[in-house]
């Protein structure tokens, strides 16, 4: 196949997967490939998949089948699939989806994408994930120029009974501080103002290096980079929220007043069954954060319907949400995944019961969010302007420092205009359960 063919690249899944896609895009662009968004213009389609839960796998397979049909009709010539789903299911996929020209798992240097495109006859590249991501890789951004995800490690060494990530991504592997800082500076030079720090377990950064490197040291280096104005912490393990980390959150203006801590549950029996650490109580962690002089917005994710979650266990979770008053909350219904220890548990919860519990907590959180948002009316915040609102297509929208991209609420601007990517002072004039309304202060 000749070079410089046109590629339609589809990235599915989480921000960590998006970073992987951006590395592959950068490598392909450097090698002379070009990209299109319309399959009618593409020679080749590459789908970077997620394989974490059943819904993600179903989305990936549906996407593969859709483009496989386009290949049969001659709309596209070749179809390749990469990522977590390939790593999880391996050779089974080649048997079930023969229309795919080649497969690549997560265990390789992203540069292998070039070799994949030169392969044929359903070649499958899969090995245990060990790549350390220390090289300086070209990266083609798919996000607005002013914001980026900065991945500081790969893999996970925790053993949650419901999770496939350690099997898919391998053990936790921290990047060196030098490698991360170099990438952060390259992103800054491209115009990035906001860095969202991501990892499977951000606060465990450096533990595997055994040389004293830690997330606090990394943050202290990142805040020195001129031009980076916001640094946000995502996916923090609650057992590693140190006093030193809290001091940085409290004292360093560049570090957003925001922390994402996936607690998953609060009931002791459920946490034990999940394989989660029970040496702490979530409310104690929240109390430490809320005792700081600077108000820190807390996001968490919780799971309902885990095997063995009794009515009383759910009630405890519900009361926990009511007491904690999270600023942002995501709730997931347990997904029974083959290959996990939890899949072998017998006391499964009926789907209708899990969905009812999901609805109850989301309604409670809606009330909490509305009340907390109304308390922001009249206050002034810096807001990163992202563009026009998708809902109105007339009004600008952006995010305050206590809002993460894609998963949290927005600030809708109903008065004033400015350029995308600028951080402006905005007064909040109205509030809804999830979004705020504000006006730019000149």
N, C-alpha and C positions, 0 to 999 in steps of 0.2 A: 504494500500500500504506500503510495507516494506521500511525502511530507506535505505540510501546510494544508491539510484537509481541515474542514470546518467541523467544530465539535459543539454539541449541545451537552452541557455538564449539569447534572441534577444532583443537588446535595440534600439528603434527608437526615432527620434526627437533630441532635443537640448541638449547642455551640462548639463543643469539643470536636464533633464531627465536621462542623463548618470550617474550623481551623485546618483540619486535615485536607478538606476540599480545596481551601485556598492555597495550601502548599502545592498540591497537585496541579492546580490551575497555573500557578507561577512557573512551575517546571515545564509544563506544556507550552506556555507562552514563550518562555525562553528558548524552547526548541523549535519555534516557528509555527506552532499551531495557532489558529484563530478560533473565536467563539461566536456562537449565534444563540438566539433565544427561540427561534422558530424551527421546529423539526423539518419543515419543508426545505430549509436552507442547509440542513446538516448532513454531512456524510456519516458521522459517527456520533453515537450517544454513549455517555459514561454516567452511570448511576452510582453514587456513593451512598451506601445503605446504613441504616441503623438495625440492630438486631437485639435490642435490650428486652423488649416485651412483645407479646403476641401482636398487639395493634401495630407496632412499628414494622414487624416482619410482614404483616398483611399488606401494609401500605407499600413496602418495598416490592413485594411480589406483584401486587396490582400494577405498579409502575413498570416493572420489567415486562409483564404481559402486554401492557398497553404499547410499549415501544417495540416489543417483539412482533406485534401485529403490523406495526408500521414497516418493520423490516420485511415482513412477508409481502407487503403491498409495494415494496420498492421505494418507499418514501425516504428511508435511511438505508445505509449499506451495512453498517456494523454496530454491534451493541456489546458494551463491556460493563461489568458490575464489580464494585469494590466495597470494602468496608466491613463493618461489624457482622452483618448477616452472613457474609462469605466466610468470615473467621469462625462463626458459630456453627454453621451447617456443612461447610466444606464440600466434599465430593457428592453429597446428596443433591446439591443444587444443580450440578452439571447433568445429572441424570434426569432431573425433573424439568429443567429449563434448557433444552438443547439449542434454543434459538440464540443463546448468549455466546458470543465469540471468545470471551476470556473472562477470568475471574481473578481477583487479588484480595487477600485478607489484610489484616491490620499489622502483621508481624514484620513488614518490610520498610526499608527506606522509601519514602514517597517517590523517589526518582525511578523506582521500578515501573511506574506508570508508563514510561517510555517503552520499556521492554514489553509490557502488556500489550500496547498498541501495535507492536510488531509481531505479536503472536497470532495464532489461528487455531482452528479446530478445537475450541473450547478449553484452551490451556488454563490451568488453575495454579496460581502461586499462593501457597499457604504454608506457614511455619509458625512456631511459637513466637509470640510477640516479645521482642527484646530490643527493638531499635530505640536508642536513647534520645534522639532529636537534639543532638548537640551541634550538628552542622548548620551553617548559614544557608537556609533554604530560601529560594525566591518565593514570594507570596503575593498573589493577586487578590486584592480585597474584593469581597462581594457586599460589604457593609458600607454605609455612608462614610465618606473620607475622614470624618472627624471622630469616629469611634471604632474600637477594635477589641477583640478578645485576645488575651495573652495567656497562652497555655503554659503552665510552669512545670507540669509533670505528665506522665502517662501511666496508665495502669492503676491497679488498686490492690492492696494487700489485706484489706478488711475481708471478713467472711460472713457477710449478711446472707441469711439462708434463702432470701428471695431474689438474689441478684446474680446475674450472669457476667458482670463486668470483669471480675478477675480471670475468668476462663477466656473471655473474648480479648481482653486488653493486656493480660499478663500482670505480673507484680508491679507494685508502685516503683516508678523510676523518676527521680527528680532531675530536672535539667540543672546545669551549673548556673550560678548567679551571673557569671560573665556572659553565657549564652543568652540568658533572658534579658539582661540589660542591653546587650547589643541589638536584640530584636526590638525591644522597646524604643530604642533610639531610632532605628530604621522606621518604625511606625510613626514616631514623632516627626521625622523628616518628611514623611508623606502627608502630614497635616493632622494626624490623630491627636485629639485633646483628651479623650477619655479611654482609659485602659480598664477592661473588666477582667480581673484575674480569675482564671478557671483551672480546674483540675478535678479529678474524681474525689479528692480529699485535700482541699487547699491548705488547711492548717497542719497537715502532716508533711508539708514540704520540707525537704532536707533531712528527715529522720533517717532515710536509707543511706545517705551519704556519710553519716557517722563522723563528720568533721566540725560539728557545731553550727552548720548552716541551718537556717530556720526561716519561716515565713516572715518573722519580725525583721530579721537582717535584710531579707529581700526588699521589704517595704521601705526600709530606711534608705536603701540604695535607689529605689524607684522614685521616691519623692525628690531626689536631687536632680532629676532630669528636667531641664528647663523646657517649657512648652507643653508638658503634660500637666493638665489642670485637675483632672478627676481620676482617682484610682479606686476601684470598687472590688470588694471581696465577695466571691461567690463560693458556694459549696464548702462551708467551714464545718469541720467535725466538732461537735459540741464538747468533746472531752479535751480538746486542745485550745480552748479559748483562754489564753494566758493573760495575766495581769499586764505584761509588757505589750501584748497585742491591744488590749483595751486602752492603755495609755496612748498608743499611737492613734487609735480611733478617736480618742478624746482631744488630743492636742494637735494633730497634723491636719491642717485645713485641706490639703490635697487629697487626703484619704476621705472618701465619701462617708457621710454619717449613715452607714448602711452595712448590714451584715446578713448574709444568707446562711442559715443553720438548719439543715434538714434533720429535724428531730424524729420523724417517722411515726412515733407513738409516745405515749406516756405511761401506759399500764405496764407494770413490771413483768408480768407473765408473758405478755405479748412481745415485749422487748427481748426477753430471754429466748423466746421461740424464733424471733427474727435474727438472733445472733448479735444483737446490739449490746454495747457497753451499758451496764446498769450501775456503774460506780458513781453516778451523779444523778441529780434530779433536774429536768429541764427548767423548772421554775427558778431554781438556784442560779442557773446560767443567765436566765432572763433578768433576774434581780440584779446581778452584777453589772449587766449592760445598762439597765435602766438607772442605776445609781450614778452613772457618769454625769458630769456637768453638761456635756454636749448630748443632745438627744440623738440617739442612734435608732434608725428604723430597722426593724427586724422582719426578715422574711423567713418562712419555714415551709417545708413540705411534709405532709402527713399521709398515712396510708390507712384506709378503712377496709374491712372485710378480710383481714389476714386470718389464716386458719387459727381457730381457737379464740377469736375475738368475741367474747361473750357480750351480752347486753350490758352488764356492769362495766366491762372493760371499755366499751364504747362510751358509756355514760361518763366514765373518768376522762376519756379523751375530749368529749364535748365540754365538760366543765373546765378542762385545761385550756381549751381555746377561748372560752369565755373569760377566764381569769388572766390569761397571757395578753390578750388584746393585741394580736400581731398586726403589724402595719400592712403586711402582704402575706397571703397564704395560698398555697397550692395543695390540692387534695387529690390523691390517686386511689383508685380501686385496685386492690390486690390482683395481680395477674399470675395465674398458675403456669409457671414456665418449666418445661421438661429440662432436666439437667441441674435444677436447683434442689437443695435439701428440702425446702418447703413444699416442693411438688409431691414429696412422699408423705406429707402430713395428712392425717385422715379427717380431722375435724374441720372440713371446709365450710365456708359460709356461702349460703345461697346468693346468687347474683342480685336478686331483687332486694334482699336485705342489705347488701353492701351498697347498692345504688341509693336506697332510702337513707342510709347513714351518711353517704356522700352529700345528698341534698340537704340534710339537716345541718351539717357543718358549714356548707357553703352559704346557706341562708343566714346562719348565725354570723359568719364572717362578713356578709354583706351589711348587716346592721352595724357591726363594729367598724367597718371601713367608712361607712357614711358618717358615723359619729366622729371618728378621728379626722376625716377630711373636713368636716364642718368647722372643726377647731382651727383649721389652717386659714379660714377666711379672714382677710384683712392683713395677713402676714406677707412678707416679701421674701422671695427665694431666687437664687440664680437658676436659670432654666437654659438647658442646651437645646437650641432650636433645630428640629429635625426635618422640617418641611411642612407641606400642607397635610391636614388631617384627611385620612382615607374615608372618614365618615361624612365629612362636609365638603371636602375638596375646595373649600373657600377660606377656611381659617387655618392659621399656622398651628402646629403642635410641637411640643417638646417634652423634656423630662427634667425634673428637679434632681438634685444629688441623691435623694432618697427613693429614686425610681430606676430600676435596672432596665436595659433594653429588652424588648420583645415580650417579657413575661409580666411586667408591672403596668401600672396605670400611666396616664399621660396628663400633661397640662395643655389644655386647649386655649389658644390665644384669641380672645374676641375683640381686642383693641391693640393696635400697633403693628408695625411691620419691621422686619430685619432680615438679614441674610441667613441662609442655612449655615449651621455649624458654629454660629456665634452663641456665646453665653450671655444672656441678658437678665437684668433684674425684672422680676415679674411679681405683681401684686395679685394675690388670689381673691377673686370676687364672688365665686360661687363654687359649690361642691356637689358631687354626685357620689354614689357608692364606690366608684373606682377611679373616675377622672376628676380633675380640678379644672376650673375656668379662671383664666387670669388675663391681666393686661400688662403690656410692656411699659415700664417706667422710663421715660427719656431723661 
